[in-house]
Amino acid sequence: MERIYIEYIGLAAGTLTTAAYLPQVWKTWRTKAVGDISLVMYTSMFLGVTLWLAYGVLIKAPAVIAANGVSLLLIGGMLRMKIKYRKLGKANGGQTAETQPNPGQANPGQNFTGQTHTSHNSGPSLATQLGRSLRQLKDKHHRTWGKR
């Protein structure tokens, strides 16, 4: 295989793996929600991609340099947002743009009179909600079983 085709394969692979970061970066930038972003994982990725970039420079591989250079920028951006928005979330009492209620919209922590209740949790977990839904379906199914 000619060297140029091998480089195209590397560029295609680098484009796809680097593009995989874009949805997470976009969502984090838009919502400023970083609670589920792992600082350890992104720090490790940053260091690993830095080494891959150095490796690409040393062996003069354009695909490795391009992919890891762009990845380094995206991962660095995620690290910056994790640190910046974590502080923002703490300053807002744990609320980020994603969790703050819109004006005129009921806050899940308030009752109909606007008083805030003191529950420390924001409602049932997804697993609890799913379990309730499945029980309701099962109950409905058993009540209607054999009736037509």
QUIHU-V822772 format. One record per backbone hydrogen bond with DSSP energy under -1.0 kcal/mol. CO is the residue of the C=O (numbers start at 1). NH is the residue of the N-H. Records with the same first field share a line. If there is no record, write none. Layout:
# QUIHU-V822772
CO->NH ; NH
This chain:
# QUIHU-V822772
2->6
3->7
4->8
5->9
6->10
7->11
8->12
9->13
10->14
11->15
12->16
13->17
14->18
15->19
16->20
18->21
19->22
21->25
22->26
23->27
24->28
25->29
26->30
27->31
28->32
31->98
34->37
38->42
39->43
40->44
41->45
42->46
43->47
44->48
45->49
46->50
47->51
48->52
49->53
50->54
51->55
52->56
53->57
54->58
55->59
56->61
61->65
62->66
63->67
64->68
65->69
66->70
67->71
68->72
69->73
70->74
71->75
72->76
73->77
74->78
75->79
76->80
77->81
78->82
79->83
80->84
81->85
82->86
83->87
84->88
85->89
86->90
87->91
88->92
89->94
90->93
96->100
102->105
107->110
109->117
111->114
115->111
125->129
126->130
127->131
128->132
129->133
130->134
131->135
132->136
133->137
134->138
135->139
136->140
137->141
138->142
139->143
140->144
144->147
